[in-house]
């Protein structure tokens, strides 16, 4: 199953915030570390904020931090909420569905079952499981130290 760029970036944002727990992080920091445009990040951060995964603080000293504890963020929930409006295949689309087999096709049920199994597997994974003890990830996501 292929996930959307939006969901991929959202998971990176959550992992970045979790790796920098206890401080507000900026969109530009995330963009640099996660290889994402600030424009695209703004949309993703807004959506994650609306869903309660992030707390955003505007202004000069503003930034972003997790809106929930890491162990309370199930990856399956994040995927479901971000991918729910994206059809897996053309036959799942209400609009622009030109498949002539839509009324008789059993593949749609099989694909829907596979997608649900995918999400169910991710339900068993929390953000803290992706981040805590992952020293290589923490190193990648840590702020750059200034060398005098």
C-alpha positions as CSV (number, residue, x, y, z in Angstrom):
1,X,0.0,0.0,0.0
2,X,1.3,3.4,-0.9
3,X,0.7,6.3,1.5
4,X,0.3,9.9,0.4
5,X,3.0,12.5,0.7
6,X,0.9,14.3,3.2
7,X,0.8,11.3,5.6
8,X,4.5,10.7,5.1
9,X,5.3,14.2,6.1
10,X,2.8,14.2,9.0
11,X,4.6,11.2,10.5
12,X,7.9,12.9,10.1
13,X,6.6,16.0,11.8
14,X,5.3,14.0,14.7
15,X,8.6,12.1,15.0
16,X,10.5,15.4,14.9
17,X,8.4,16.9,17.7
18,X,8.7,13.8,19.7
19,X,12.5,13.8,19.3
20,X,12.6,17.4,20.5
21,X,10.2,16.9,23.4
22,X,10.1,19.7,25.9
23,X,10.6,22.6,23.5
24,X,8.8,24.4,20.7
25,X,10.1,23.6,17.3
26,X,9.8,25.8,14.2
27,X,8.5,25.0,10.8
28,X,11.9,25.8,9.3
29,X,13.7,23.4,11.6
30,X,11.3,20.6,10.5
31,X,11.6,21.5,6.9
32,X,15.4,21.3,7.0
33,X,15.5,18.0,8.9
34,X,12.6,16.3,7.2
35,X,13.3,17.4,3.6
36,X,9.9,19.0,3.1
37,X,8.8,22.4,1.8
38,X,7.6,24.9,4.4
39,X,4.4,25.4,2.3
40,X,3.5,21.8,2.4
41,X,4.5,21.6,6.1
42,X,2.1,24.5,6.9
43,X,-0.8,22.5,5.6
44,X,0.1,19.3,7.3
45,X,0.9,21.1,10.6
46,X,-2.5,22.9,10.4
47,X,-4.3,19.6,9.9
48,X,-2.4,17.8,12.7
49,X,-3.2,20.7,15.0
50,X,-6.9,20.5,14.1
51,X,-6.8,16.8,14.9
52,X,-5.2,17.5,18.3
53,X,-1.9,15.8,17.5
54,X,0.0,19.1,17.7
55,X,-0.2,22.2,19.7
56,X,0.8,25.3,17.8
57,X,1.8,28.6,19.3
58,X,1.8,31.7,17.0
59,X,4.0,34.7,17.3
60,X,7.6,35.7,17.6
61,X,8.4,33.0,20.2
62,X,5.9,30.5,18.7
63,X,6.4,27.0,17.5
64,X,5.0,23.5,17.5
65,X,5.0,20.7,20.0
66,X,3.1,17.5,20.5
67,X,-0.5,18.0,21.5
68,X,-0.7,14.6,23.2
69,X,1.7,12.3,25.0
70,X,3.7,10.1,22.6
71,X,2.2,6.9,23.9
72,X,-1.3,8.3,23.2
73,X,-0.6,8.8,19.5
74,X,-1.5,5.6,17.6
75,X,0.0,5.6,14.1
76,X,-3.0,3.7,12.7
77,X,-5.3,6.6,13.9
78,X,-3.0,9.1,12.2
79,X,-3.0,7.2,9.0
80,X,-6.8,6.7,9.0
81,X,-7.5,10.4,9.6
82,X,-5.1,11.6,7.0
83,X,-5.8,8.9,4.3
84,X,-9.6,8.6,4.8
85,X,-10.4,10.9,1.9
86,X,-7.9,9.3,-0.5
87,X,-9.4,6.5,-2.6
88,X,-7.1,3.4,-2.7
89,X,-8.2,2.6,-6.2
90,X,-10.4,4.2,-8.8
91,X,-13.3,2.0,-7.8
92,X,-13.3,3.6,-4.3
93,X,-13.8,7.1,-5.7
94,X,-17.3,8.4,-5.7
95,X,-16.4,11.0,-8.3
96,X,-14.4,10.1,-11.5
97,X,-15.1,6.4,-11.2
98,X,-15.1,5.1,-14.8
99,X,-14.7,1.4,-14.0
100,X,-17.4,-0.6,-15.8
101,X,-17.0,-3.5,-13.3
102,X,-17.9,-1.5,-10.2
103,X,-21.3,-3.2,-9.7
104,X,-19.9,-6.8,-10.0
105,X,-16.3,-6.5,-8.8
106,X,-15.2,-8.4,-5.7
107,X,-11.7,-6.9,-5.8
108,X,-13.0,-3.8,-4.0
109,X,-14.0,-5.8,-0.9
110,X,-10.6,-7.6,-0.9
111,X,-8.7,-4.3,-1.2
112,X,-10.8,-2.7,1.6
113,X,-10.1,-5.7,3.8
114,X,-6.3,-5.4,3.1
115,X,-6.4,-1.7,3.9
116,X,-8.2,-2.3,7.2
117,X,-5.6,-5.0,8.1
118,X,-2.8,-2.5,7.3
119,X,-4.4,0.1,9.6
120,X,-5.1,-2.5,12.3
121,X,-1.4,-3.4,12.3
122,X,-0.5,0.3,12.7
123,X,-2.9,0.6,15.6
124,X,-0.5,-1.5,17.6
125,X,2.3,1.1,17.1
126,X,2.5,4.3,19.0
127,X,4.7,7.3,18.4
128,X,6.9,6.5,21.4
129,X,7.7,3.1,19.9
130,X,9.0,4.8,16.8
131,X,11.1,7.4,18.7
132,X,12.1,6.3,22.2
133,X,15.4,4.5,22.2
134,X,15.9,5.1,18.5
135,X,19.3,6.9,19.0
136,X,19.9,7.2,15.2
137,X,16.6,9.0,14.7
138,X,17.2,11.3,17.7
139,X,20.6,12.2,16.3
140,X,19.1,13.0,12.9
141,X,16.3,15.1,14.4
142,X,18.3,16.9,17.0
143,X,19.1,20.6,16.6
144,X,22.5,21.4,15.1
145,X,25.0,22.4,17.7
146,X,26.9,25.6,17.0
147,X,30.6,25.3,16.9
148,X,32.5,28.4,18.0
